[in-house]
């Protein structure tokens, strides 16, 4: 949790391999488990050390999806992601990465399981997902279009805390601004 700087490269290889290995073991020890049974992953709140943005968060989040940015993907088929990055709990006695609101995390996992494992395709468990990105390097502006934003559109809680992988090559940190729905 607090050594994420060392884990970026490992996640790209180890995480998909771990899932494949667990699937193989469960398949071997079960007569009814499918070889590619749906696999849910919780993307935890980053470990905070008191900085505005914990070092390496965008990069490790990218690595956790084998450099695709979303689940499922060709490296991690039949997987789904329940993100908990917005459920941070800085007052938790166990550290902010260990979210006490397990019900919300569980509800997000259930939505993914209902969609992927039980075929309820009308249940949206992903999103928002980027569909297009435009970058104006001179102005330092990145515009991102999303799908699956929900009935109320994107919610913006803060202008700070918005992170973009590999944005560090630019002069200023990104500032989030939602335009439209």
C-alpha positions as CSV (number, residue, x, y, z in Angstrom):
1,X,0.0,0.0,0.0
2,X,2.7,2.5,0.9
3,X,5.2,1.1,-1.6
4,X,3.2,1.7,-4.7
5,X,6.2,3.3,-6.5
6,X,7.8,-0.1,-6.6
7,X,4.6,-1.9,-7.8
8,X,3.8,-0.2,-11.1
9,X,5.8,-2.6,-13.3
10,X,4.8,-5.6,-11.1
11,X,1.1,-4.9,-11.4
12,X,1.3,-5.0,-15.3
13,X,2.6,-8.6,-15.1
14,X,1.7,-10.0,-11.8
15,X,-2.0,-8.9,-11.5
16,X,-3.2,-10.6,-14.7
17,X,-1.1,-13.6,-13.9
18,X,-2.5,-13.9,-10.4
19,X,-6.0,-13.8,-11.7
20,X,-5.2,-16.5,-14.3
21,X,-3.5,-18.6,-11.6
22,X,-6.5,-18.4,-9.2
23,X,-8.9,-19.3,-12.0
24,X,-6.8,-22.3,-12.8
25,X,-6.7,-23.5,-9.2
26,X,-10.4,-23.0,-8.7
27,X,-11.2,-24.7,-12.0
28,X,-9.0,-27.7,-11.0
29,X,-10.7,-28.0,-7.6
30,X,-14.3,-27.7,-8.9
31,X,-16.4,-29.7,-11.3
32,X,-18.6,-26.7,-12.2
33,X,-16.3,-23.6,-12.2
34,X,-15.8,-22.2,-15.7
35,X,-12.2,-21.6,-16.7
36,X,-12.8,-17.9,-17.3
37,X,-15.3,-17.3,-14.5
38,X,-16.0,-13.6,-13.8
39,X,-13.5,-12.1,-11.5
40,X,-14.1,-8.9,-9.5
41,X,-11.4,-6.5,-8.5
42,X,-11.6,-3.6,-6.0
43,X,-9.5,-0.6,-6.8
44,X,-8.7,0.7,-3.4
45,X,-8.4,4.3,-2.2
46,X,-4.7,5.3,-2.5
47,X,-2.5,5.2,0.5
48,X,-2.0,8.9,1.5
49,X,1.1,10.3,3.1
50,X,-0.3,13.7,3.6
51,X,0.3,15.0,0.1
52,X,-2.5,16.3,-2.1
53,X,-1.9,13.4,-4.5
54,X,0.0,10.3,-3.4
55,X,3.0,9.7,-5.6
56,X,2.4,7.5,-8.6
57,X,-1.4,7.0,-8.1
58,X,-2.4,7.6,-11.8
59,X,0.4,5.3,-13.0
60,X,-0.4,2.5,-10.6
61,X,-4.1,2.7,-11.4
62,X,-3.2,2.4,-15.1
63,X,-0.9,-0.6,-14.3
64,X,-3.7,-2.3,-12.3
65,X,-5.6,-2.7,-15.6
66,X,-2.5,-4.0,-17.5
67,X,-2.1,-0.6,-19.2
68,X,-5.6,-0.6,-20.8
69,X,-7.2,1.8,-18.3
70,X,-10.4,-0.4,-17.8
71,X,-11.6,-3.8,-17.2
72,X,-12.3,-6.2,-18.9
73,X,-9.5,-6.0,-21.5
74,X,-7.6,-8.6,-23.6
75,X,-5.1,-9.2,-20.8
76,X,-7.7,-9.5,-18.1
77,X,-10.8,-11.0,-19.8
78,X,-14.1,-11.4,-18.0
79,X,-13.0,-9.2,-15.1
80,X,-14.8,-6.2,-13.6
81,X,-13.7,-3.3,-11.5
82,X,-15.3,-1.8,-8.5
83,X,-13.5,1.4,-7.9
84,X,-13.3,2.8,-4.3
85,X,-11.0,5.7,-5.0
86,X,-13.8,8.1,-4.1
87,X,-14.6,6.4,-0.8
88,X,-11.4,7.5,1.0
89,X,-11.5,7.4,4.8
90,X,-8.7,9.5,6.1
91,X,-10.0,9.2,9.7
92,X,-9.9,5.4,9.7
93,X,-7.7,4.0,12.4
94,X,-6.5,1.4,9.9
95,X,-5.3,3.9,7.4
96,X,-7.2,5.6,4.5
97,X,-6.7,2.7,2.1
98,X,-8.9,0.4,4.3
99,X,-12.3,1.9,3.7
100,X,-14.8,1.3,6.5
101,X,-17.8,1.7,4.1
102,X,-17.7,-1.9,3.0
103,X,-21.4,-1.8,2.0
104,X,-20.7,0.7,-0.8
105,X,-17.7,-1.4,-2.0
106,X,-19.9,-4.5,-1.8
107,X,-22.7,-2.9,-3.7
108,X,-20.3,-1.9,-6.5
109,X,-19.0,-5.5,-6.7
110,X,-22.6,-6.8,-6.8
111,X,-23.4,-4.6,-9.8
112,X,-20.4,-6.0,-11.7
113,X,-21.3,-9.5,-10.8
114,X,-24.9,-9.2,-11.7
115,X,-23.9,-7.8,-15.1
116,X,-21.0,-10.1,-16.0
117,X,-21.8,-13.4,-14.1
118,X,-25.6,-13.4,-14.2
119,X,-26.2,-11.6,-17.6
120,X,-28.1,-8.6,-16.3
121,X,-26.8,-6.4,-19.1
122,X,-29.2,-3.6,-18.1
123,X,-27.2,-3.0,-14.9
124,X,-24.4,-0.5,-15.5
125,X,-21.4,-1.3,-13.4
126,X,-18.8,0.7,-15.3
127,X,-18.3,4.2,-16.0
128,X,-17.7,6.8,-16.7
129,X,-15.5,5.5,-19.5
130,X,-13.5,7.8,-21.8
131,X,-14.4,7.7,-25.5
132,X,-12.2,10.4,-26.9
133,X,-9.3,12.6,-25.7
134,X,-8.0,15.8,-27.2
135,X,-4.8,17.4,-25.9
136,X,-3.7,20.9,-26.5
137,X,-0.1,20.8,-25.3
138,X,0.6,24.5,-25.8
139,X,-2.3,25.5,-23.6
140,X,-1.9,22.5,-21.3
141,X,-5.5,21.5,-21.8
142,X,-6.8,18.0,-22.0
143,X,-10.5,17.5,-23.0
144,X,-12.0,14.1,-22.3
145,X,-15.4,12.8,-23.5
146,X,-17.1,10.1,-21.6
147,X,-19.9,7.5,-22.0
148,X,-21.8,5.9,-19.2
149,X,-22.0,9.0,-17.1
150,X,-25.3,8.0,-15.5
151,X,-28.6,9.8,-15.4
152,X,-27.3,12.9,-13.7
153,X,-24.1,13.2,-15.7
154,X,-20.6,13.5,-14.2
155,X,-20.4,14.7,-10.6
156,X,-17.5,16.9,-9.7
157,X,-16.6,16.9,-6.0
158,X,-13.4,18.9,-6.2
159,X,-11.3,20.8,-8.7
160,X,-8.1,19.4,-7.1
161,X,-7.3,15.8,-6.8
162,X,-7.9,15.1,-10.5
163,X,-5.0,12.9,-11.7
164,X,-3.9,12.0,-15.2
165,X,-1.3,9.3,-15.8
166,X,2.0,10.7,-17.1
167,X,0.8,14.3,-16.8
168,X,4.0,15.2,-14.9
169,X,5.7,16.3,-18.0
170,X,3.5,19.4,-18.0
171,X,4.2,22.6,-16.1
172,X,1.1,22.6,-13.9
173,X,-1.0,19.9,-12.2
174,X,-4.4,19.2,-13.9
175,X,-7.5,21.0,-12.7
176,X,-10.8,19.2,-13.3
177,X,-13.7,21.1,-14.8
178,X,-16.9,19.4,-16.0
179,X,-18.6,21.1,-19.0
180,X,-22.0,19.8,-20.0
181,X,-23.3,16.4,-18.9
